[in-house]
Amino acid sequence: MLDLAKRKGLQVGCAPDTVLGPGTQTVRQLIEEGAIGRPLSARIQMASPGVEHWHTNPEFYYQAGGGPLLDMGPYYLSFLIQVFGPIKSVQGRATRGFDERVIRCQPLEGQIIKVETATHYVGSLETHSGVIVQVMFSFDHCYGQQSDNIPEVFG
């Protein structure tokens, strides 16, 4: 897909409903209207105890090419870029909380899967517009509320 887009002079994006949906567009409009003054920082977080609690076959999430950053990160980062523009710099760290996971739902309930990729990412980003963003993407958080995963913007 990337090669085809390059040959045709097109760009590839993901999650159009994320960036074109009413939530992101409202945030962007409020920022452009100056509702919070100059945006200074933001916090983006996707934290959960892992997909093995609800996914019927979650092993691929824990193999190379999986993990919370590659699974959910594009949605949150697309929001960030839509609202504040391109990212200028990135600093981050990654680790994994468990070497193995136990599938918690049918039909594979009780099966143990090996974790081959990072499952907890933290970092900071700076946009070209000067907004500093704290990020966390994790499959290793057993506590918290779904509402904790809503982006926050401070101005």
Rosetta blueprint (number, residue, H / E / L):
1 M L
2 L H
3 D H
4 L H
5 A H
6 K H
7 R H
8 K H
9 G L
10 L L
11 Q L
12 V L
13 G L
14 C L
15 A L
16 P H
17 D H
18 T H
19 V H
20 L H
21 G L
22 P H
23 G H
24 T H
25 Q H
26 T H
27 V H
28 R H
29 Q H
30 L H
31 I H
32 E H
33 E L
34 G L
35 A L
36 I L
37 G L
38 R L
39 P L
40 L L
41 S E
42 A E
43 R E
44 I E
45 Q E
46 M E
47 A E
48 S L
49 P L
50 G L
51 V H
52 E H
53 H H
54 W L
55 H L
56 T L
57 N L
58 P L
59 E H
60 F H
61 Y H
62 Y H
63 Q L
64 A L
65 G L
66 G L
67 G L
68 P H
69 L H
70 L H
71 D H
72 M H
73 G H
74 P H
75 Y H
76 Y H
77 L H
78 S H
79 F H
80 L H
81 I H
82 Q H
83 V H
84 F H
85 G L
86 P L
87 I E
88 K E
89 S E
90 V E
91 Q E
92 G E
93 R E
94 A E
95 T E
96 R L
97 G L
98 F L
99 D L
100 E E
101 R E
102 V E
103 I L
104 R L
105 C L
106 Q L
107 P L
108 L L
109 E L
110 G L
111 Q L
112 I E
113 I E
114 K E
115 V L
116 E L
117 T L
118 A L
119 T L
120 H E
121 Y E
122 V E
123 G E
124 S E
125 L E
126 E E
127 T E
128 H L
129 S L
130 G L
131 V L
132 I E
133 V E
134 Q E
135 V E
136 M E
137 F E
138 S E
139 F L
140 D L
141 H L
142 C L
143 Y L
144 G L
145 Q L
146 Q H
147 S H
148 D H
149 N H
150 I L
151 P L
152 E E
153 V E
154 F E
155 G L
